[in-house]
Amino acid sequence: MTTTITSTSNEYLSKWPYYQCQISSSCSSLERNKLINNALLDIWQGLNTEELQLSSSSPTYSKYFEGHVTKNRRSWKAFSNAVATFLTPTQEKEERHQWVQLVGHRGTFKKGIHDGYILKELSEHEKYCCEILQTDSLKDFVPKYNGIVKDAEGRLFIEMEDLLASFNEPSIMDCKIGVRTYLEEELDKAECNPEPRTDLYNKMIAIDVSAPTEKEHEEKKILKTRYMIWRESLSSSQNLGFRIEAIQISHGSMLKEFHRIKECDDVKQQLKNFLANSLSRANQYLERLFELRSTCIRSRFFRSHELIGSSLLFVHDKKKASVWMIDFGKTRFLPDGIHITHEKSWIRDSHEDGYLIGLDNLITLLQEIINEL
């Protein structure tokens, strides 16, 4: 089922004055409940536009709606639950949803229409994965899936669980898992049009001026396949089976300059910085990764798919820490007759993704860090 946000409701809610209000932490419980009730009543009035027009000239306008709410207690309860998310302080909501933009493209994500959910631009491949994973043994390691949502402009989004909703001032790390982040079909497609490109040459020299061959320097062009494989070799993906994509420490700036961090000791130092010398935090992450690995081995989904460009999202606050699998836009069902181990290096046409190589190396590094704390 696809849920639609009408343009009328969307316009009203976007202009609703209480959406930007912040309820002071010093408010008493009675005062807070009164503010919330008045705010919900105001939205109720705004969305019942026909009744609003009929009754607004009446001196009993306010009492009319209060009576209307009392008579429709069941629908009022459902309504108040649905819009309670608008009463979350604005700053807190923005921080809660920053993870969705951690390494994504602007415009790919939006706030969910249900509290505790976010919207991600529809990818049919990701939708397929989300649906299957809800009944797979890996379901506790992925965001909950809540169907498809259409916005006022007609764009379709996947509504999925906001993994930060239960954390207070969280720190976040996105690790891309696997020995490659490109599909074999992407290489095949690039080879169908083997035209050297100037823009890719410029991208390469912007990162490393010595990377092109002598011939590539002369032509100032390189093939897309050459660029894709070279780009992957810069990070720790090929040798460790994972790379750090981005880190954001609580209330801090987002760090994304990890594409040249390749050596094991350098990656380990970044993990230590993220853990901030917390033994409890490191142990929680380690336990969760052990559970994930054992579940992957039992998972039908894991056995039958290659996971390319997928990430592990690490989240912690002062009290707890956890990890989830995210990003399934490049995950594909394995071709007939192909079976992979997820723990071998990739060679062309093998479809190996190296997922377990990355997971095992993360576990090893965390164990080493714990032993040093």
C-alpha positions as CSV (number, residue, x, y, z in Angstrom):
1,M,0.0,0.0,0.0
2,T,1.2,3.5,-0.8
3,T,0.5,6.3,1.6
4,T,0.0,9.8,0.1
5,I,0.6,13.1,1.7
6,T,-1.9,15.5,0.2
7,S,-0.6,18.9,-0.9
8,T,-3.3,20.6,1.3
9,S,-2.3,18.8,4.5
10,N,1.4,19.1,3.7
11,E,1.0,22.9,3.1
12,Y,-0.9,23.3,6.3
13,L,1.5,21.3,8.4
14,S,4.5,23.0,7.0
15,K,3.1,26.4,8.1
16,W,1.9,25.1,11.5
17,P,3.3,27.5,14.2
18,Y,3.8,24.8,16.8
19,Y,6.1,22.8,14.5
20,Q,9.0,25.1,15.4
21,C,8.1,25.5,19.0
22,Q,10.2,24.0,21.8
23,I,8.6,22.8,25.0
24,S,10.8,23.9,27.8
25,S,12.4,21.1,29.9
26,S,11.4,23.2,33.0
27,C,7.6,22.8,32.2
28,S,5.6,20.9,34.7
29,S,3.9,17.7,33.5
30,L,0.5,19.5,33.7
31,E,1.8,22.5,31.7
32,R,3.4,20.2,29.1
33,N,0.2,18.1,28.6
34,K,-1.8,21.3,28.2
35,L,0.5,22.7,25.5
36,I,0.5,19.4,23.7
37,N,-3.3,19.2,23.8
38,N,-3.8,22.7,22.6
39,A,-1.3,22.1,19.8
40,L,-3.1,19.0,18.6
41,L,-6.4,20.7,18.8
42,D,-5.0,23.5,16.6
43,I,-3.9,21.0,13.9
44,W,-7.3,19.2,14.1
45,Q,-9.0,22.5,13.4
46,G,-6.7,23.2,10.5
47,L,-7.2,19.8,8.8
48,N,-11.0,19.9,9.3
49,T,-11.2,22.8,6.8
50,E,-14.9,22.4,5.9
51,E,-16.1,22.4,9.5
52,L,-13.7,25.2,10.2
53,Q,-15.4,27.4,7.5
54,L,-18.8,26.5,8.8
55,S,-18.1,27.2,12.4
56,S,-15.4,29.9,12.5
57,S,-18.0,32.7,12.7
58,S,-19.6,31.2,15.7
59,P,-18.9,32.5,19.2
60,T,-18.7,28.9,20.3
61,Y,-16.0,28.1,17.7
62,S,-13.5,26.7,20.2
63,K,-16.0,24.8,22.3
64,Y,-17.5,23.3,19.1
65,F,-14.2,21.6,18.3
66,E,-13.6,20.5,21.8
67,G,-17.0,18.9,21.8
68,H,-16.3,17.4,18.4
69,V,-13.1,15.8,19.8
70,T,-14.9,14.4,22.8
71,K,-17.6,12.8,20.6
72,N,-14.9,11.2,18.4
73,R,-12.6,10.0,21.0
74,R,-11.3,7.0,19.0
75,S,-10.4,9.0,15.9
76,W,-8.9,11.8,18.1
77,K,-6.6,9.2,19.8
78,A,-5.4,7.9,16.4
79,F,-4.9,11.4,15.2
80,S,-2.9,12.6,18.2
81,N,-0.6,9.6,17.9
82,A,0.0,10.2,14.2
83,V,1.0,13.9,14.7
84,A,2.8,13.7,18.0
85,T,6.1,13.6,16.1
86,F,5.6,17.3,15.3
87,L,6.0,18.2,19.0
88,T,9.6,16.9,19.1
89,P,11.9,19.9,19.6
90,T,13.2,21.0,16.2
91,Q,16.9,20.8,17.0
92,E,16.5,17.3,18.5
93,K,14.7,16.1,15.4
94,E,17.3,17.5,13.1
95,E,20.1,15.8,15.0
96,R,18.2,12.5,15.1
97,H,17.9,12.5,11.3
98,Q,21.4,13.5,10.4
99,W,22.5,9.9,9.9
100,V,20.4,9.6,6.8
101,Q,22.5,12.3,5.1
102,L,25.8,10.9,6.5
103,V,27.1,9.7,3.2
104,G,24.0,10.0,1.0
105,H,23.1,12.5,-1.7
106,R,21.1,15.6,-0.8
107,G,17.4,15.0,-1.6
108,T,17.7,11.2,-1.2
109,F,16.2,11.3,2.3
110,K,13.3,13.0,4.0
111,K,11.7,12.8,7.4
112,G,9.1,10.1,7.8
113,I,5.4,10.7,8.0
114,H,5.3,8.4,11.0
115,D,7.2,9.0,14.2
116,G,10.3,6.9,14.4
117,Y,10.7,6.5,10.6
118,I,12.5,8.2,7.8
119,L,11.9,8.3,4.0
120,K,14.5,7.1,1.5
121,E,14.1,7.7,-2.2
122,L,12.7,4.6,-3.9
123,S,15.0,2.1,-5.3
124,E,13.2,-1.1,-6.6
125,H,16.2,-3.2,-5.6
126,E,16.3,-1.8,-2.1
127,K,12.5,-2.2,-1.8
128,Y,12.8,-5.8,-2.8
129,C,15.5,-6.4,-0.2
130,C,13.6,-4.6,2.6
131,E,10.5,-6.7,2.0
132,I,12.4,-10.0,2.0
133,L,14.6,-9.1,5.0
134,Q,11.5,-8.4,7.2
135,T,10.9,-12.2,7.4
136,D,14.5,-13.3,7.2
137,S,16.7,-14.3,10.2
138,L,18.5,-11.0,9.6
139,K,15.4,-9.0,10.4
140,D,16.7,-7.7,13.8
141,F,19.8,-6.4,12.0
142,V,18.1,-4.2,9.5
143,P,15.7,-1.2,9.7
144,K,12.0,-2.0,9.9
145,Y,10.2,-1.5,6.6
146,N,6.9,0.4,6.5
147,G,6.0,0.4,2.8
148,I,6.0,3.0,0.1
149,V,5.1,6.7,0.5
150,K,4.2,9.2,-2.2
151,D,5.0,12.9,-1.4
152,A,3.1,16.0,-2.6
153,E,5.3,16.1,-5.8
154,G,4.4,12.5,-6.6
155,R,7.9,11.1,-5.8
156,L,8.0,7.7,-4.2
157,F,10.0,6.9,-1.0
158,I,10.6,3.8,1.1
159,E,9.6,4.5,4.7
160,M,12.0,2.7,7.1
161,E,12.9,2.8,10.7
162,D,14.9,5.8,12.0
163,L,17.7,3.9,13.7
164,L,18.7,6.9,15.8
165,A,15.2,7.4,17.4
166,S,16.1,5.5,20.6
167,F,19.5,7.2,21.1
168,N,20.3,10.4,23.0
169,E,22.9,12.6,21.3
170,P,24.3,9.7,19.3
171,S,27.7,9.3,17.6
172,I,27.6,7.6,14.2
173,M,29.9,5.7,11.9
174,D,29.2,4.3,8.4
175,C,31.4,1.5,7.3
176,K,31.1,0.2,3.7
177,I,31.4,-3.6,3.8
178,G,33.0,-5.8,1.1
179,V,36.0,-5.9,-1.2
180,R,34.3,-3.9,-3.9
181,T,31.5,-1.3,-4.2
182,Y,30.7,-1.7,-7.9
183,L,28.6,-4.4,-9.5
184,E,30.0,-6.8,-12.2
185,E,27.2,-5.5,-14.4
186,E,28.6,-2.0,-14.1
187,L,31.9,-3.2,-15.4
188,D,30.1,-5.0,-18.3
189,K,28.2,-1.8,-19.1
190,A,31.3,0.3,-19.1
191,E,33.1,-2.1,-21.4
192,C,30.2,-1.8,-23.9
193,N,31.3,1.8,-24.4
194,P,35.1,1.6,-24.0
195,E,35.7,5.3,-24.7
196,P,38.4,6.9,-22.6
197,R,37.1,9.9,-20.6
198,T,38.7,13.2,-19.8
199,D,36.5,13.8,-16.7
200,L,37.7,10.5,-15.1
201,Y,41.3,11.4,-15.9
202,N,40.8,14.8,-14.1
203,K,39.2,13.0,-11.1
204,M,42.2,10.7,-10.9
205,I,44.9,13.3,-11.0
206,A,42.9,15.4,-8.4
207,I,43.4,12.5,-6.0
208,D,46.9,11.3,-7.1
209,V,48.8,13.0,-10.0
210,S,51.1,10.0,-10.3
211,A,48.3,7.4,-10.7
212,P,47.8,7.6,-14.5
213,T,50.1,5.7,-16.8
214,E,52.4,7.5,-19.2
215,K,50.0,6.9,-22.1
216,E,47.0,8.1,-20.0
217,H,49.0,11.3,-19.2
218,E,49.6,11.8,-22.9
219,E,46.0,11.3,-23.9
220,K,44.6,12.9,-20.7
221,K,41.9,10.3,-20.7
222,I,41.2,7.0,-19.0
223,L,38.6,4.2,-19.3
224,K,35.8,4.0,-16.8
225,T,36.6,0.4,-15.8
226,R,40.2,1.4,-15.1
227,Y,39.0,4.3,-13.0
228,M,36.5,2.1,-11.0
229,I,39.0,-0.5,-10.1
230,W,41.8,2.0,-9.3
231,R,39.4,4.1,-7.1
232,E,38.6,1.0,-5.0
233,S,42.3,0.3,-4.5
234,L,42.9,3.6,-2.6
235,S,41.0,2.6,0.5
236,S,41.1,-0.4,2.9
237,S,38.2,-2.1,0.9
238,Q,40.4,-4.5,-1.0
239,N,42.8,-5.5,1.7
240,L,40.5,-5.4,4.8
241,G,37.1,-5.9,3.2
242,F,35.7,-2.7,4.6
243,R,36.3,1.0,4.7
244,I,35.2,3.9,6.9
245,E,32.9,6.1,4.9
246,A,32.0,8.8,7.4
247,I,32.0,9.5,11.1
248,Q,30.0,12.0,13.2
249,I,30.7,12.4,16.9
250,S,27.9,13.7,19.0
251,H,27.3,17.4,18.3
252,G,30.4,17.4,16.2
253,S,31.1,18.0,12.5
254,M,30.8,15.2,10.0
255,L,34.1,13.6,8.9
256,K,34.3,12.0,5.5
257,E,37.9,12.3,4.5
258,F,38.7,8.5,4.8
259,H,39.0,7.5,1.2
260,R,42.8,7.4,1.4
261,I,43.0,5.5,4.7
262,K,44.2,2.1,3.7
263,E,46.6,0.5,6.2
264,C,45.3,-1.6,9.0
265,D,46.9,0.5,11.8
266,D,45.5,3.7,10.4
267,V,42.0,2.2,10.2
268,K,42.4,0.9,13.8
269,Q,43.3,4.3,15.0
270,Q,40.1,5.8,13.5
271,L,38.0,3.1,15.2
272,K,39.7,3.9,18.5
273,N,38.9,7.6,18.1
274,F,35.3,6.7,17.4
275,L,35.1,4.5,20.5
276,A,36.6,7.2,22.7
277,N,38.4,4.7,24.9
278,S,35.1,3.2,26.2
279,L,35.5,-0.5,27.0
280,S,31.8,-1.0,27.5
281,R,31.0,0.5,24.2
282,A,33.6,-1.6,22.4
283,N,32.2,-4.8,24.0
284,Q,28.7,-3.9,23.0
285,Y,29.8,-3.4,19.4
286,L,31.8,-6.6,19.4
287,E,28.9,-8.7,20.8
288,R,26.6,-7.3,18.2
289,L,29.0,-8.1,15.4
290,F,29.5,-11.7,16.6
291,E,25.7,-12.1,16.6
292,L,25.5,-10.6,13.1
293,R,28.1,-13.0,11.8
294,S,26.4,-16.1,13.1
295,T,23.1,-14.9,11.8
296,C,24.5,-14.2,8.3
297,I,25.6,-17.9,8.1
298,R,22.0,-19.0,8.8
299,S,20.3,-16.4,6.6
300,R,18.6,-17.5,3.4
301,F,18.9,-13.9,2.1
302,F,22.7,-13.8,2.8
303,R,23.3,-17.1,1.1
304,S,21.4,-16.2,-2.1
305,H,22.6,-12.6,-2.6
306,E,25.7,-10.6,-3.3
307,L,25.9,-7.5,-1.1
308,I,27.6,-4.7,-3.0
309,G,27.9,-1.2,-1.6
310,S,26.1,-2.2,1.6
311,S,27.1,-0.6,4.9
312,L,27.2,-1.3,8.6
313,L,25.9,1.6,10.7
314,F,27.4,2.0,14.1
315,V,25.5,4.1,16.6
316,H,26.2,4.8,20.3
317,D,25.4,7.3,23.0
318,K,26.5,7.4,26.6
319,K,24.4,4.4,27.6
320,K,24.3,1.9,24.7
321,A,25.7,1.0,21.3
322,S,24.5,-1.1,18.4
323,V,25.1,-1.9,14.7
324,W,22.7,-2.4,11.7
325,M,23.0,-3.4,8.1
326,I,21.9,-0.6,5.7
327,D,22.0,0.3,2.0
328,F,20.8,-2.5,-0.3
329,G,20.5,-0.6,-3.5
330,K,23.2,-2.6,-5.2
331,T,22.4,-5.9,-3.6
332,R,21.5,-8.5,-6.2
333,F,20.1,-12.1,-6.3
334,L,22.8,-14.4,-7.4
335,P,22.6,-15.7,-11.0
336,D,21.5,-19.3,-11.5
337,G,24.4,-21.8,-10.8
338,I,26.5,-19.2,-8.9
339,H,27.3,-19.8,-5.2
340,I,29.5,-17.6,-3.2
341,T,31.2,-17.8,0.2
342,H,31.3,-14.1,1.0
343,E,34.9,-14.7,2.4
344,K,37.0,-15.0,-0.8
345,S,38.7,-12.3,-2.8
346,W,36.9,-11.2,-5.9
347,I,37.9,-12.2,-9.4
348,R,35.8,-11.3,-12.4
349,D,32.6,-13.4,-12.8
350,S,32.9,-14.9,-9.4
351,H,30.4,-12.5,-7.8
352,E,32.2,-12.8,-4.5
353,D,31.6,-9.7,-2.4
354,G,34.0,-10.3,0.5
355,Y,31.3,-9.3,3.1
356,L,32.6,-11.8,5.7
357,I,36.2,-10.6,5.1
358,G,35.2,-7.1,6.2
359,L,33.1,-8.4,9.1
360,D,35.9,-10.6,10.4
361,N,38.5,-7.8,10.1
362,L,36.2,-5.5,12.0
363,I,35.8,-8.1,14.7
364,T,39.5,-8.7,14.9
365,L,40.3,-4.9,15.2
366,L,37.7,-4.5,17.9
367,Q,39.2,-7.4,19.9
368,E,42.6,-5.8,19.6
369,I,41.3,-2.5,20.8
370,I,39.5,-4.1,23.7
371,N,42.7,-5.9,24.8
372,E,44.6,-2.5,24.7
373,L,42.0,-0.6,26.8
